[in-house]
């Protein structure tokens, strides 16, 4: 099992972990071909898009941790990509 798959399993746990680092969420989304747009004007919300999804995933970075709600959004987005490609 790859490190990305292990990370996906960790973030998919119930209840959603509350000690997730922004870098982990970023690494997971990028591993599944999400492109990121950094916030302009010093904002804290990073936007992720995928060529095959219409959804936009927004992750707020406050310090180095990510709130559980944003972790769930990222996991659902990856699940949709896996559904598209039969993963």
Secondary structure, 3 states (H helix, E strand, C coil): CCHHHHHHHHHHCCCCCCCCEHHHHHHHHHHCCCEEECCCCCCCEEEEECCCCCCEEEEECECCECCHHHHHHHHHHHHHHHHHHCC
